[in-house]
């Protein structure tokens, strides 16, 4: 029985070492997959290209308002990132590009001409403000946006994420409500955007806060 115990302990130690080595190897392999990035440029958020009727000015106004809110939130999020810098409108206008309406092409040219290793593109898909108060609403906040981080050298998308959510009543969807940190009140569109943006950016190995 004593010999069996010793053999068991030895097997356990060997198995634990093997698992540790395997996990370390996996971590190293994942790290190797990361593209070397030293400098990142952030493009101003853009309303997604959609077909809007001439009479439907509200939708475009909402998207443009959402883009401004996201730009403000991104500035705050990246305020402590030394390797991340916002690309100004003046810099965008100075780019030599023939496809100004194409965000992917614009990101590639911004990276190449302004010397960034990667460029973050943000597209606003939906931005509907809350109608009502924090405790009673006629319609809740509803936002959707997408991130793409492109390597400037080859326009490869090295990370992407999308957030799409309409806040639900707590009793209908408690999990989603907790995910956005809403508690028992209705969020504004800006608060819902910030919660989703922070969650997505924190999941990015190139952009998360330390």
Secondary structure, DSSP 8 states (H G I E B T S, - for coil): -HHHHHHHHHHHHHHHHHHHHHHHHHHHHHHHHS-----EEE---EE------TT-HHHHHHHHHHHHHHHHHHHHHTTT-TTEEE--HHHHHHS--S-TT-HHHHHHHHHHHHT-SEEEEEEEEEEE--EE-SS-EEE--EEEEEEEEEETTT--EEEEEEEEEE---TTT-HHHHHHTT-TTS---HHHHHHHHHHHHHHT-TTT---
